[in-house]
Amino acid sequence: MKLKLEHKQIPKESTVIVGVSGGRDSMALIHALTTQRLDLNVIAAHVDHALREDSGEVADFVNGMMQRWHIQFAKTKLKPAGGNLEEWGREKRYEYFNKLAKKNKAIYILTAHHQDDDFESMMLHFLRGTRVKGLSGMQVLRENIFRPLLFTSRTEIDEYIAFNEIPYRDDPSNNDENFTRNFLRHKIVPVLNHVYPGLAQRWQDQKSYWLDLQALLENQAAVFMDEFLDKKEGLHRAAYAKLAFPVRATVLELWYRRTTGSMVPDAQTINRWDNAILTFESRKKTEWHEKKFLVMKKERAGIV
């Protein structure tokens, strides 16, 4: 049995970093990758978040399996911090992956996100309130992050794991329905699939439409910003007001990303900024990022 991978974009004899947690998805990915692309220099990267009592055992398991399969292995152990642990873990994980990629001149960082993850992410965006970008889900390739399993279902991965008798370690937290994604995965998505079989596949068939539409909005927003957004003076309010809301929202998303390096947290934040630029009088302000504010002038809106 051969697992379906999107890997044609990886040049021959490249070095790649593969995130391996020890779970079935990442174990299936690295097994399939190293049996289908023997030309690649593969480095398995494991991050011990130190959030589970057995996290050290999982790290040792991954290390042992990589030695068994003759795959280079690298790992790091984190010190848990306060706040949103999920966001913290993701940030630190990619920070480590990028450090490894730079050190080893790796062209891509590969993750095991698959079709079901993609659909769940889209649903979470939709339920929280989203724009076109959220409806498009994940991309196979975004900057240096490559997701070869994005069009492969969880069922296919389970079958591949069973057929090849690949050991793995489940994370018990994946069954904790206090986490929104887990509740959606275990309670909501199965009901939707019962009523609409193959729903995730049908949605993914539309990804190119949503991605093209998002690209169109970003192109229009970028053209506008080149003319009406000055780094020192700020955003021209009257010109901004003439735009259709989808373009205005995209302008704000791009502006926020350029000035903070982060993604806009939610749709409500976009609405707050949009309302401020359209209606606030001079000197009024609203929060932007950390200790910075979006401050209104008569003709411009700037970040201070």
LUMVEXKE-918646 format. One record per residue (C-alpha): x, y, z; residue number from 1. Coordinates in Angstrom, 3 decimals. Layout:
! LUMVEXKE-918646
<rec><px>X</px><py>Y</py><pz>Z</pz><num>NUM</num></rec>
...
This chain:
! LUMVEXKE-918646
<rec><px>0.000</px><py>0.000</py><pz>0.000</pz><num>1</num></rec>
<rec><px>1.324</px><py>3.456</py><pz>-0.955</pz><num>2</num></rec>
<rec><px>0.292</px><py>6.594</py><pz>0.894</pz><num>3</num></rec>
<rec><px>-0.715</px><py>9.470</py><pz>-1.380</pz><num>4</num></rec>
<rec><px>1.740</px><py>12.327</py><pz>-0.990</pz><num>5</num></rec>
<rec><px>1.972</px><py>15.764</py><pz>-2.545</pz><num>6</num></rec>
<rec><px>5.752</px><py>15.901</py><pz>-2.981</pz><num>7</num></rec>
<rec><px>6.428</px><py>16.723</py><pz>-6.631</pz><num>8</num></rec>
<rec><px>7.351</px><py>20.287</py><pz>-5.633</pz><num>9</num></rec>
<rec><px>10.327</px><py>19.066</py><pz>-3.588</pz><num>10</num></rec>
<rec><px>13.443</px><py>19.206</py><pz>-5.825</pz><num>11</num></rec>
<rec><px>15.589</px><py>16.097</py><pz>-6.063</pz><num>12</num></rec>
<rec><px>18.314</px><py>15.592</py><pz>-3.449</pz><num>13</num></rec>
<rec><px>16.970</px><py>18.403</py><pz>-1.252</pz><num>14</num></rec>
<rec><px>17.283</px><py>18.555</py><pz>2.524</pz><num>15</num></rec>
<rec><px>13.965</px><py>18.718</py><pz>4.366</pz><num>16</num></rec>
<rec><px>12.960</px><py>18.969</py><pz>8.030</pz><num>17</num></rec>
<rec><px>10.022</px><py>16.738</py><pz>9.033</pz><num>18</num></rec>
<rec><px>8.127</px><py>17.478</py><pz>12.237</pz><num>19</num></rec>
<rec><px>7.634</px><py>14.135</py><pz>14.023</pz><num>20</num></rec>
<rec><px>5.557</px><py>14.128</py><pz>17.191</pz><num>21</num></rec>
<rec><px>5.368</px><py>10.343</py><pz>17.425</pz><num>22</num></rec>
<rec><px>1.639</px><py>10.286</py><pz>16.575</pz><num>23</num></rec>
<rec><px>0.215</px><py>8.241</py><pz>13.733</pz><num>24</num></rec>
<rec><px>0.069</px><py>11.114</py><pz>11.244</pz><num>25</num></rec>
<rec><px>3.707</px><py>12.188</py><pz>11.495</pz><num>26</num></rec>
<rec><px>4.948</px><py>8.580</py><pz>11.733</pz><num>27</num></rec>
<rec><px>3.036</px><py>7.734</py><pz>8.558</pz><num>28</num></rec>
<rec><px>4.411</px><py>10.826</py><pz>6.822</pz><num>29</num></rec>
<rec><px>8.068</px><py>10.202</py><pz>7.519</pz><num>30</num></rec>
<rec><px>7.754</px><py>6.488</py><pz>6.711</pz><num>31</num></rec>
<rec><px>6.049</px><py>7.219</py><pz>3.376</pz><num>32</num></rec>
<rec><px>8.442</px><py>10.042</py><pz>2.530</pz><num>33</num></rec>
<rec><px>11.591</px><py>8.035</py><pz>3.163</pz><num>34</num></rec>
<rec><px>10.321</px><py>5.066</py><pz>1.164</pz><num>35</num></rec>
<rec><px>9.013</px><py>7.109</py><pz>-1.787</pz><num>36</num></rec>
<rec><px>11.776</px><py>9.731</py><pz>-2.007</pz><num>37</num></rec>
<rec><px>15.059</px><py>7.970</py><pz>-1.375</pz><num>38</num></rec>
<rec><px>16.916</px><py>10.917</py><pz>-2.930</pz><num>39</num></rec>
<rec><px>16.050</px><py>13.318</py><pz>-0.108</pz><num>40</num></rec>
<rec><px>18.141</px><py>14.167</py><pz>2.930</pz><num>41</num></rec>
<rec><px>15.506</px><py>13.863</py><pz>5.661</pz><num>42</num></rec>
<rec><px>15.933</px><py>15.204</py><pz>9.195</pz><num>43</num></rec>
<rec><px>13.260</px><py>14.219</py><pz>11.723</pz><num>44</num></rec>
<rec><px>12.635</px><py>17.005</py><pz>14.253</pz><num>45</num></rec>
<rec><px>10.870</px><py>16.377</py><pz>17.557</pz><num>46</num></rec>
<rec><px>9.753</px><py>19.004</py><pz>20.067</pz><num>47</num></rec>
<rec><px>9.162</px><py>17.885</py><pz>23.660</pz><num>48</num></rec>
<rec><px>6.682</px><py>20.435</py><pz>25.013</pz><num>49</num></rec>
<rec><px>7.063</px><py>18.974</py><pz>28.537</pz><num>50</num></rec>
<rec><px>3.291</px><py>19.149</py><pz>29.047</pz><num>51</num></rec>
<rec><px>2.814</px><py>15.404</py><pz>29.639</pz><num>52</num></rec>
<rec><px>4.384</px><py>13.144</py><pz>32.237</pz><num>53</num></rec>
<rec><px>5.436</px><py>10.708</py><pz>29.506</pz><num>54</num></rec>
<rec><px>6.764</px><py>13.373</py><pz>27.114</pz><num>55</num></rec>
<rec><px>10.333</px><py>12.174</py><pz>27.648</pz><num>56</num></rec>
<rec><px>9.316</px><py>8.610</py><pz>26.840</pz><num>57</num></rec>
<rec><px>7.669</px><py>9.775</py><pz>23.608</pz><num>58</num></rec>
<rec><px>10.849</px><py>11.622</py><pz>22.625</pz><num>59</num></rec>
<rec><px>12.875</px><py>8.464</py><pz>23.292</pz><num>60</num></rec>
<rec><px>10.398</px><py>6.435</py><pz>21.227</pz><num>61</num></rec>
<rec><px>10.740</px><py>8.777</py><pz>18.234</pz><num>62</num></rec>
<rec><px>14.528</px><py>8.765</py><pz>18.596</pz><num>63</num></rec>
<rec><px>14.564</px><py>4.963</py><pz>18.661</pz><num>64</num></rec>
<rec><px>12.323</px><py>4.656</py><pz>15.596</pz><num>65</num></rec>
<rec><px>14.449</px><py>7.106</py><pz>13.631</pz><num>66</num></rec>
<rec><px>17.572</px><py>5.123</py><pz>14.491</pz><num>67</num></rec>
<rec><px>15.777</px><py>1.942</py><pz>13.377</pz><num>68</num></rec>
<rec><px>14.850</px><py>3.575</py><pz>10.065</pz><num>69</num></rec>
<rec><px>18.294</px><py>5.226</py><pz>9.665</pz><num>70</num></rec>
<rec><px>16.894</px><py>8.754</py><pz>9.666</pz><num>71</num></rec>
<rec><px>18.721</px><py>11.761</py><pz>11.108</pz><num>72</num></rec>
<rec><px>17.106</px><py>12.961</py><pz>14.333</pz><num>73</num></rec>
<rec><px>17.062</px><py>16.265</py><pz>16.195</pz><num>74</num></rec>
<rec><px>15.061</px><py>17.262</py><pz>19.250</pz><num>75</num></rec>
<rec><px>14.549</px><py>20.035</py><pz>21.767</pz><num>76</num></rec>
<rec><px>12.744</px><py>20.296</py><pz>25.094</pz><num>77</num></rec>
<rec><px>10.728</px><py>23.360</py><pz>26.013</pz><num>78</num></rec>
<rec><px>9.911</px><py>25.009</py><pz>29.324</pz><num>79</num></rec>
<rec><px>6.134</px><py>25.566</py><pz>29.487</pz><num>80</num></rec>
<rec><px>5.023</px><py>29.177</py><pz>29.735</pz><num>81</num></rec>
<rec><px>1.755</px><py>30.754</py><pz>30.794</pz><num>82</num></rec>
<rec><px>-1.042</px><py>31.975</py><pz>28.546</pz><num>83</num></rec>
<rec><px>-2.404</px><py>30.123</py><pz>25.529</pz><num>84</num></rec>
<rec><px>-0.428</px><py>26.870</py><pz>25.600</pz><num>85</num></rec>
<rec><px>-1.597</px><py>25.826</py><pz>22.133</pz><num>86</num></rec>
<rec><px>-0.419</px><py>29.077</py><pz>20.547</pz><num>87</num></rec>
<rec><px>2.805</px><py>29.042</py><pz>22.587</pz><num>88</num></rec>
<rec><px>3.548</px><py>25.465</py><pz>21.552</pz><num>89</num></rec>
<rec><px>2.950</px><py>26.187</py><pz>17.883</pz><num>90</num></rec>
<rec><px>5.154</px><py>29.286</py><pz>17.953</pz><num>91</num></rec>
<rec><px>8.037</px><py>27.520</py><pz>19.709</pz><num>92</num></rec>
<rec><px>7.718</px><py>24.446</py><pz>17.489</pz><num>93</num></rec>
<rec><px>8.071</px><py>26.398</py><pz>14.259</pz><num>94</num></rec>
<rec><px>10.790</px><py>28.543</py><pz>15.782</pz><num>95</num></rec>
<rec><px>12.821</px><py>25.373</py><pz>16.380</pz><num>96</num></rec>
<rec><px>11.998</px><py>23.915</py><pz>12.959</pz><num>97</num></rec>
<rec><px>13.131</px><py>27.113</py><pz>11.239</pz><num>98</num></rec>
<rec><px>16.348</px><py>27.160</py><pz>13.257</pz><num>99</num></rec>
<rec><px>17.088</px><py>23.608</py><pz>12.121</pz><num>100</num></rec>
<rec><px>16.181</px><py>24.436</py><pz>8.532</pz><num>101</num></rec>
<rec><px>18.584</px><py>27.376</py><pz>8.495</pz><num>102</num></rec>
<rec><px>21.376</px><py>25.355</py><pz>10.091</pz><num>103</num></rec>
<rec><px>21.009</px><py>22.466</py><pz>7.639</pz><num>104</num></rec>
<rec><px>20.070</px><py>24.575</py><pz>4.587</pz><num>105</num></rec>
<rec><px>16.762</px><py>22.703</py><pz>4.330</pz><num>106</num></rec>
<rec><px>14.441</px><py>23.853</py><pz>1.572</pz><num>107</num></rec>
<rec><px>11.197</px><py>22.945</py><pz>3.366</pz><num>108</num></rec>
<rec><px>9.714</px><py>22.107</py><pz>6.746</pz><num>109</num></rec>
<rec><px>7.219</px><py>19.255</py><pz>6.317</pz><num>110</num></rec>
<rec><px>4.249</px><py>18.739</py><pz>8.633</pz><num>111</num></rec>
<rec><px>1.673</px><py>15.940</py><pz>8.758</pz><num>112</num></rec>
<rec><px>-1.489</px><py>18.050</py><pz>8.463</pz><num>113</num></rec>
<rec><px>-4.036</px><py>16.055</py><pz>6.470</pz><num>114</num></rec>
<rec><px>-7.478</px><py>16.433</py><pz>4.890</pz><num>115</num></rec>
<rec><px>-9.414</px><py>16.111</py><pz>8.144</pz><num>116</num></rec>
<rec><px>-7.165</px><py>18.683</py><pz>9.861</pz><num>117</num></rec>
<rec><px>-7.757</px><py>21.017</py><pz>6.941</pz><num>118</num></rec>
<rec><px>-11.544</px><py>20.665</py><pz>7.138</pz><num>119</num></rec>
<rec><px>-11.562</px><py>21.077</py><pz>10.927</pz><num>120</num></rec>
<rec><px>-9.480</px><py>24.251</py><pz>10.652</pz><num>121</num></rec>
<rec><px>-11.882</px><py>25.697</py><pz>8.100</pz><num>122</num></rec>
<rec><px>-14.846</px><py>24.837</py><pz>10.358</pz><num>123</num></rec>
<rec><px>-13.187</px><py>26.500</py><pz>13.351</pz><num>124</num></rec>
<rec><px>-12.573</px><py>29.648</py><pz>11.298</pz><num>125</num></rec>
<rec><px>-16.166</px><py>29.589</py><pz>10.076</pz><num>126</num></rec>
<rec><px>-17.642</px><py>29.152</py><pz>13.566</pz><num>127</num></rec>
<rec><px>-15.486</px><py>31.937</py><pz>15.012</pz><num>128</num></rec>
<rec><px>-16.301</px><py>34.272</py><pz>12.141</pz><num>129</num></rec>
<rec><px>-14.038</px><py>34.424</py><pz>9.118</pz><num>130</num></rec>
<rec><px>-13.434</px><py>35.944</py><pz>5.709</pz><num>131</num></rec>
<rec><px>-12.488</px><py>34.283</py><pz>2.430</pz><num>132</num></rec>
<rec><px>-9.062</px><py>33.354</py><pz>3.765</pz><num>133</num></rec>
<rec><px>-10.519</px><py>31.197</py><pz>6.540</pz><num>134</num></rec>
<rec><px>-12.796</px><py>29.357</py><pz>4.121</pz><num>135</num></rec>
<rec><px>-9.816</px><py>28.339</py><pz>1.980</pz><num>136</num></rec>
<rec><px>-8.233</px><py>26.338</py><pz>4.820</pz><num>137</num></rec>
<rec><px>-4.554</px><py>25.447</py><pz>4.742</pz><num>138</num></rec>
<rec><px>-2.216</px><py>25.604</py><pz>1.773</pz><num>139</num></rec>
<rec><px>-0.019</px><py>22.721</py><pz>0.644</pz><num>140</num></rec>
<rec><px>2.884</px><py>25.172</py><pz>0.477</pz><num>141</num></rec>
<rec><px>3.045</px><py>28.428</py><pz>2.411</pz><num>142</num></rec>
<rec><px>6.445</px><py>30.099</py><pz>2.555</pz><num>143</num></rec>
<rec><px>8.707</px><py>27.205</py><pz>3.646</pz><num>144</num></rec>
<rec><px>5.993</px><py>25.075</py><pz>5.297</pz><num>145</num></rec>
<rec><px>5.037</px><py>22.088</py><pz>3.127</pz><num>146</num></rec>
<rec><px>2.076</px><py>19.783</py><pz>3.866</pz><num>147</num></rec>
<rec><px>2.376</px><py>16.657</py><pz>1.679</pz><num>148</num></rec>
<rec><px>-0.620</px><py>14.906</py><pz>3.302</pz><num>149</num></rec>
<rec><px>-3.099</px><py>17.762</py><pz>2.957</pz><num>150</num></rec>
<rec><px>-5.269</px><py>15.876</py><pz>0.452</pz><num>151</num></rec>
<rec><px>-4.965</px><py>12.546</py><pz>2.282</pz><num>152</num></rec>
<rec><px>-7.750</px><py>11.499</py><pz>4.663</pz><num>153</num></rec>
<rec><px>-7.324</px><py>10.282</py><pz>8.237</pz><num>154</num></rec>
<rec><px>-8.822</px><py>6.950</py><pz>7.149</pz><num>155</num></rec>
<rec><px>-6.115</px><py>6.498</py><pz>4.505</pz><num>156</num></rec>
<rec><px>-3.447</px><py>7.260</py><pz>7.089</pz><num>157</num></rec>
<rec><px>-4.931</px><py>4.737</py><pz>9.531</pz><num>158</num></rec>
<rec><px>-4.983</px><py>2.088</py><pz>6.810</pz><num>159</num></rec>
<rec><px>-1.357</px><py>2.844</py><pz>5.885</pz><num>160</num></rec>
<rec><px>-0.274</px><py>2.606</py><pz>9.527</pz><num>161</num></rec>
<rec><px>-2.029</px><py>-0.750</py><pz>9.928</pz><num>162</num></rec>
<rec><px>-0.779</px><py>-2.192</py><pz>6.622</pz><num>163</num></rec>
<rec><px>2.860</px><py>-1.308</py><pz>7.339</pz><num>164</num></rec>
<rec><px>2.632</px><py>-2.088</py><pz>11.082</pz><num>165</num></rec>
<rec><px>4.100</px><py>1.291</py><pz>12.012</pz><num>166</num></rec>
<rec><px>4.376</px><py>1.962</py><pz>15.767</pz><num>167</num></rec>
<rec><px>3.115</px><py>5.304</py><pz>17.069</pz><num>168</num></rec>
<rec><px>2.193</px><py>7.059</py><pz>20.306</pz><num>169</num></rec>
<rec><px>-1.220</px><py>8.656</py><pz>20.715</pz><num>170</num></rec>
<rec><px>-1.495</px><py>11.930</py><pz>22.609</pz><num>171</num></rec>
<rec><px>-4.272</px><py>11.537</py><pz>25.251</pz><num>172</num></rec>
<rec><px>-5.033</px><py>15.260</py><pz>25.024</pz><num>173</num></rec>
<rec><px>-6.451</px><py>14.635</py><pz>21.532</pz><num>174</num></rec>
<rec><px>-9.458</px><py>13.048</py><pz>23.242</pz><num>175</num></rec>
<rec><px>-10.051</px><py>15.938</py><pz>25.647</pz><num>176</num></rec>
<rec><px>-13.275</px><py>17.507</py><pz>24.407</pz><num>177</num></rec>
<rec><px>-12.691</px><py>20.631</py><pz>26.488</pz><num>178</num></rec>
<rec><px>-10.518</px><py>21.698</py><pz>23.562</pz><num>179</num></rec>
<rec><px>-12.691</px><py>23.194</py><pz>20.821</pz><num>180</num></rec>
<rec><px>-11.001</px><py>21.318</py><pz>17.987</pz><num>181</num></rec>
<rec><px>-11.402</px><py>17.970</py><pz>19.760</pz><num>182</num></rec>
<rec><px>-15.089</px><py>18.645</py><pz>20.449</pz><num>183</num></rec>
<rec><px>-15.579</px><py>19.513</py><pz>16.800</pz><num>184</num></rec>
<rec><px>-13.642</px><py>16.404</py><pz>15.695</pz><num>185</num></rec>
<rec><px>-15.437</px><py>13.918</py><pz>17.944</pz><num>186</num></rec>
<rec><px>-18.946</px><py>15.371</py><pz>18.211</pz><num>187</num></rec>
<rec><px>-19.734</px><py>17.609</py><pz>15.249</pz><num>188</num></rec>
<rec><px>-17.788</px><py>16.361</py><pz>12.220</pz><num>189</num></rec>
<rec><px>-18.992</px><py>12.710</py><pz>12.556</pz><num>190</num></rec>
<rec><px>-22.599</px><py>13.921</py><pz>12.458</pz><num>191</num></rec>
<rec><px>-21.925</px><py>16.070</py><pz>9.393</pz><num>192</num></rec>
<rec><px>-20.198</px><py>13.150</py><pz>7.661</pz><num>193</num></rec>
<rec><px>-23.131</px><py>10.883</py><pz>8.464</pz><num>194</num></rec>
<rec><px>-25.548</px><py>13.284</py><pz>6.777</pz><num>195</num></rec>
<rec><px>-23.150</px><py>14.412</py><pz>4.038</pz><num>196</num></rec>
<rec><px>-20.654</px><py>11.594</py><pz>3.330</pz><num>197</num></rec>
<rec><px>-17.379</px><py>12.765</py><pz>1.823</pz><num>198</num></rec>
<rec><px>-17.965</px><py>16.348</py><pz>2.967</pz><num>199</num></rec>
<rec><px>-14.280</px><py>17.127</py><pz>3.575</pz><num>200</num></rec>
<rec><px>-13.345</px><py>15.922</py><pz>0.091</pz><num>201</num></rec>
<rec><px>-16.088</px><py>17.996</py><pz>-1.568</pz><num>202</num></rec>
<rec><px>-15.004</px><py>21.069</py><pz>0.350</pz><num>203</num></rec>
<rec><px>-11.354</px><py>20.529</py><pz>-0.620</pz><num>204</num></rec>
<rec><px>-12.430</px><py>20.307</py><pz>-4.262</pz><num>205</num></rec>
<rec><px>-13.359</px><py>24.005</py><pz>-3.907</pz><num>206</num></rec>
<rec><px>-10.070</px><py>25.091</py><pz>-2.330</pz><num>207</num></rec>
<rec><px>-8.655</px><py>26.493</py><pz>-5.556</pz><num>208</num></rec>
<rec><px>-11.688</px><py>28.806</py><pz>-5.869</pz><num>209</num></rec>
<rec><px>-11.270</px><py>30.249</py><pz>-2.367</pz><num>210</num></rec>
<rec><px>-7.480</px><py>30.511</py><pz>-2.707</pz><num>211</num></rec>
<rec><px>-7.773</px><py>32.325</py><pz>-6.052</pz><num>212</num></rec>
<rec><px>-10.370</px><py>34.680</py><pz>-4.590</pz><num>213</num></rec>
<rec><px>-8.114</px><py>35.426</py><pz>-1.617</pz><num>214</num></rec>
<rec><px>-5.172</px><py>36.056</py><pz>-3.975</pz><num>215</num></rec>
<rec><px>-7.347</px><py>38.484</py><pz>-5.960</pz><num>216</num></rec>
<rec><px>-8.302</px><py>40.392</py><pz>-2.790</pz><num>217</num></rec>
<rec><px>-4.694</px><py>40.529</py><pz>-1.606</pz><num>218</num></rec>
<rec><px>-3.542</px><py>41.824</py><pz>-4.979</pz><num>219</num></rec>
<rec><px>-6.159</px><py>44.603</py><pz>-4.933</pz><num>220</num></rec>
<rec><px>-5.278</px><py>45.444</py><pz>-1.330</pz><num>221</num></rec>
<rec><px>-1.547</px><py>45.572</py><pz>-2.095</pz><num>222</num></rec>
<rec><px>-2.097</px><py>47.918</py><pz>-5.059</pz><num>223</num></rec>
<rec><px>-4.196</px><py>50.198</py><pz>-2.839</pz><num>224</num></rec>
<rec><px>-1.612</px><py>50.164</py><pz>-0.051</pz><num>225</num></rec>
<rec><px>1.190</px><py>51.108</py><pz>-2.441</pz><num>226</num></rec>
<rec><px>-0.701</px><py>54.297</py><pz>-3.297</pz><num>227</num></rec>
<rec><px>-2.584</px><py>55.220</py><pz>-0.125</pz><num>228</num></rec>
<rec><px>-0.596</px><py>53.823</py><pz>2.824</pz><num>229</num></rec>
<rec><px>2.472</px><py>55.815</py><pz>3.800</pz><num>230</num></rec>
<rec><px>4.799</px><py>54.295</py><pz>6.405</pz><num>231</num></rec>
<rec><px>5.077</px><py>57.595</py><pz>8.305</pz><num>232</num></rec>
<rec><px>1.792</px><py>59.337</py><pz>7.551</pz><num>233</num></rec>
<rec><px>-0.452</px><py>56.287</py><pz>7.722</pz><num>234</num></rec>
<rec><px>-3.567</px><py>55.170</py><pz>5.811</pz><num>235</num></rec>
<rec><px>-5.613</px><py>57.635</py><pz>3.734</pz><num>236</num></rec>
<rec><px>-9.077</px><py>57.391</py><pz>5.329</pz><num>237</num></rec>
<rec><px>-11.195</px><py>58.830</py><pz>2.507</pz><num>238</num></rec>
<rec><px>-9.639</px><py>56.549</py><pz>-0.109</pz><num>239</num></rec>
<rec><px>-10.044</px><py>53.581</py><pz>2.242</pz><num>240</num></rec>
<rec><px>-13.741</px><py>54.356</py><pz>2.706</pz><num>241</num></rec>
<rec><px>-14.385</px><py>53.996</py><pz>-1.046</pz><num>242</num></rec>
<rec><px>-13.268</px><py>50.346</py><pz>-1.052</pz><num>243</num></rec>
<rec><px>-15.663</px><py>47.415</py><pz>-0.812</pz><num>244</num></rec>
<rec><px>-15.561</px><py>45.812</py><pz>2.621</pz><num>245</num></rec>
<rec><px>-13.806</px><py>42.574</py><pz>1.500</pz><num>246</num></rec>
<rec><px>-10.922</px><py>44.683</py><pz>0.154</pz><num>247</num></rec>
<rec><px>-10.885</px><py>46.908</py><pz>3.264</pz><num>248</num></rec>
<rec><px>-10.685</px><py>43.828</py><pz>5.472</pz><num>249</num></rec>
<rec><px>-7.788</px><py>42.490</py><pz>3.402</pz><num>250</num></rec>
<rec><px>-5.969</px><py>45.831</py><pz>3.619</pz><num>251</num></rec>
<rec><px>-6.211</px><py>45.630</py><pz>7.402</pz><num>252</num></rec>
<rec><px>-5.036</px><py>42.005</py><pz>7.441</pz><num>253</num></rec>
<rec><px>-1.989</px><py>42.806</py><pz>5.302</pz><num>254</num></rec>
<rec><px>-1.201</px><py>45.976</py><pz>7.247</pz><num>255</num></rec>
<rec><px>-1.358</px><py>44.118</py><pz>10.552</pz><num>256</num></rec>
<rec><px>0.809</px><py>41.287</py><pz>9.225</pz><num>257</num></rec>
<rec><px>3.423</px><py>43.728</py><pz>7.897</pz><num>258</num></rec>
<rec><px>3.657</px><py>45.687</py><pz>11.152</pz><num>259</num></rec>
<rec><px>3.506</px><py>42.813</py><pz>13.653</pz><num>260</num></rec>
<rec><px>4.468</px><py>39.624</py><pz>11.810</pz><num>261</num></rec>
<rec><px>1.287</px><py>38.036</py><pz>13.196</pz><num>262</num></rec>
<rec><px>-2.130</px><py>37.110</py><pz>11.891</pz><num>263</num></rec>
<rec><px>-5.263</px><py>39.069</py><pz>12.840</pz><num>264</num></rec>
<rec><px>-6.777</px><py>37.240</py><pz>15.846</pz><num>265</num></rec>
<rec><px>-10.448</px><py>37.306</py><pz>14.765</pz><num>266</num></rec>
<rec><px>-13.153</px><py>38.901</py><pz>12.597</pz><num>267</num></rec>
<rec><px>-14.324</px><py>41.142</py><pz>15.456</pz><num>268</num></rec>
<rec><px>-10.913</px><py>42.823</py><pz>15.516</pz><num>269</num></rec>
<rec><px>-11.164</px><py>43.591</py><pz>11.790</pz><num>270</num></rec>
<rec><px>-14.635</px><py>45.085</py><pz>12.336</pz><num>271</num></rec>
<rec><px>-13.343</px><py>47.246</py><pz>15.209</pz><num>272</num></rec>
<rec><px>-10.492</px><py>48.696</py><pz>13.156</pz><num>273</num></rec>
<rec><px>-12.730</px><py>49.215</py><pz>10.120</pz><num>274</num></rec>
<rec><px>-15.314</px><py>51.080</py><pz>12.162</pz><num>275</num></rec>
<rec><px>-12.614</px><py>53.244</py><pz>13.739</pz><num>276</num></rec>
<rec><px>-11.147</px><py>54.305</py><pz>10.387</pz><num>277</num></rec>
<rec><px>-14.589</px><py>55.037</py><pz>8.928</pz><num>278</num></rec>
<rec><px>-16.172</px><py>56.860</py><pz>11.880</pz><num>279</num></rec>
<rec><px>-13.715</px><py>57.962</py><pz>14.585</pz><num>280</num></rec>
<rec><px>-12.889</px><py>61.646</py><pz>14.999</pz><num>281</num></rec>
<rec><px>-9.318</px><py>62.920</py><pz>15.135</pz><num>282</num></rec>
<rec><px>-7.184</px><py>61.824</py><pz>18.113</pz><num>283</num></rec>
<rec><px>-9.441</px><py>58.885</py><pz>18.945</pz><num>284</num></rec>
<rec><px>-7.685</px><py>55.541</py><pz>19.028</pz><num>285</num></rec>
<rec><px>-8.211</px><py>51.790</py><pz>19.338</pz><num>286</num></rec>
<rec><px>-5.873</px><py>48.955</py><pz>20.276</pz><num>287</num></rec>
<rec><px>-3.652</px><py>47.540</py><pz>17.524</pz><num>288</num></rec>
<rec><px>-0.976</px><py>45.197</py><pz>18.898</pz><num>289</num></rec>
<rec><px>0.578</px><py>44.928</py><pz>22.354</pz><num>290</num></rec>
<rec><px>1.211</px><py>48.558</py><pz>23.428</pz><num>291</num></rec>
<rec><px>0.543</px><py>50.088</py><pz>20.009</pz><num>292</num></rec>
<rec><px>-2.657</px><py>51.841</py><pz>18.925</pz><num>293</num></rec>
<rec><px>-4.430</px><py>52.717</py><pz>15.688</pz><num>294</num></rec>
<rec><px>-4.768</px><py>56.494</py><pz>16.042</pz><num>295</num></rec>
<rec><px>-7.004</px><py>58.722</py><pz>13.915</pz><num>296</num></rec>
<rec><px>-6.063</px><py>61.995</py><pz>12.273</pz><num>297</num></rec>
<rec><px>-8.386</px><py>64.059</py><pz>10.099</pz><num>298</num></rec>
<rec><px>-7.126</px><py>62.541</py><pz>6.840</pz><num>299</num></rec>
<rec><px>-5.012</px><py>59.576</py><pz>7.972</pz><num>300</num></rec>
<rec><px>-5.009</px><py>56.641</py><pz>10.375</pz><num>301</num></rec>
<rec><px>-1.621</px><py>55.670</py><pz>11.786</pz><num>302</num></rec>
<rec><px>-0.033</px><py>53.244</py><pz>14.219</pz><num>303</num></rec>
<rec><px>1.557</px><py>54.762</py><pz>17.305</pz><num>304</num></rec>
